[in-house]
């Protein structure tokens, strides 16, 4: 069967890792560019939009803080399903909420909710940067990584978030 422990030296293991990265380099480069631009695009989009009109149209003052906070992770995760990076969406929503005349919830809870959305987006979006990196290195389709392997995990994490949110709001 073989030795119970690897007989490779650390340098041999590092060299084999380098070969994997070399094969995946073109895909990794595209992913790095997308990652770098996502935050910029999210911030720019929020600056360009007429947030006062959007806030008036949404009537966020009439929405309960719990519903508002519970919807942010869903929006980030759903955006990831249509090829919008979770980073882009979190930066966009953060800027958008920051520009509102009146915050619909506590700022700390808004950041918490956006962070949960980012985490869910990373595990449930086939277009998330981490998913694309793992997909490029392991040669597993991103939809298999997210929808088949992480789908139930993401739903469970969202349920735990809602449970915690019930105590915080």
N, C-alpha and C positions, 0 to 999 in steps of 0.2 A: 504494500500500500504506500509506503513512504515514511519518511521521518515525521514524528509528531510536531516538530518545529521546523521552520524554514531554514534552509542552509544558505540562503542568499545573504550576502553582506548588505549593510545599509546602502552602500554605493550602488550595488546591483539593483536594489529595489528602486532607488532614486532614478537610475538610468531607465528602467522599464516605465516608470511614471512619465519621464520625459518623452518617451516614444508615444505614449497615449496622448499627451498634450500636443505633440507635433502633428499627429494625425487630425486632431480636433481644432487646430489653430485657426483655420479660416472661419469656422462657425463661431469660435470664441471671440474673434475680432469683431464680427458683426454684433454679437451680444454685448461686448464692452462698449461699443459706440452707442447702441440703443440705451444701455444703462446710463451712460454719461449724458445723453440728451434728454432722457425722460424727465428728470427734475426740472431742467430748463424749460422744456415744452409745457409742463404742468403749470409752472409759475407764470410763464408768458400768457398762456391761455386764460388764466384767472385774472391777469391784469387787463387783458383786452376786453373781457366781457363786461357788460353793464350790470354790475352786481346789485346796485340799488333797485333796478327794475326787476331783476330776478328775485330778489328777496321779497319785494312787494307782490310779485306774481305767485310765489310759493306760499306766502302768508305763514312764514315759519313761527311767528309769534303765537299762532293758534294751534301749533303742533306741540304735543307733550314732549318734554325733554327725553323721556324714555324711548318714544317712537323715533325721534330724530336720531338719537344715539344708536339705536338698534338697526336703523336703516343704513348708516354709513358703511359698516362692513359688507353689507349685501351689495351696495352700489359699487364698492371697490372690487369685490369678487366678480360681479356680473360684468363690469367693464373689462376685467381680465379675460373673460370668455370671448370678447370680440376684439382681441388683440391690442387692448390698451394696457400698458404696463402698470402694475400696482403702484410703483413709485410715482409714475406720472399722475395717477388718480389721487393718491394721498396728498401729494404736493398741491395739485389743483384744488381739491376740496378744502385743504388747510388754508390756502390763500383765499378761496372764495368765502369761507366762513369768517376768516379774519377781517375781510372787507365789509361784512354785513354791519348795518348800523346798530343792530342789537343781537347779541349772541343767543341762540335758542337753548343753550345748555351751559353748564359750567365748563370753562376752557380746559381744565384738566381732564374731564370726562370726554370732551371732544377729541383731545389728543389720544386718550386711551382707546376710544372707539376707532379712530383712524389707524392706530397701531394694530389693533385686532384685524381690521380690514386688510392691512398690509400683510400681516402674517397669514391670514386666510387666502389672500390673493396669491401669495408665494406658493402655498401648498395646493391650491385648487385651480390655478390658472395655467393653461398650457403655454401661455405667452410670457410668463414671469421669467425674469433673468436667471434665477437659480434653476428653474426647471429647464430652460434652454441649455444652460451649462451642463447639467447632469445628463440631459438627453444627448448632447454632442459628444460627451466623453464616453457614456455607456452604450450609445446607439440604441436607446429605447425611445419610442415615440413619445413626445410630450403629453399627448392625450392619455396614453397608458399610465404615465407617471401620475398625472393629476386626477383624471376621472376614475380610472379603475383602482389605482392603489391608494390615493389620498382622499377620495370623495367622502367616504364615511368618516374619516378622521376629521376633515374640515367641518362636516356637519356636527360632529360631537364637540369640537372646539367652539363652534358658534353657539351651541346649546349651553355650554359652560359659561361663555361670555354673557349670554342673556340671564343666566342664573345670578351671576355676580353683579350684573348691571341692575337687577331688581333690588339688590341691597344697597347699591351706591346712589341710586336716584331717589 
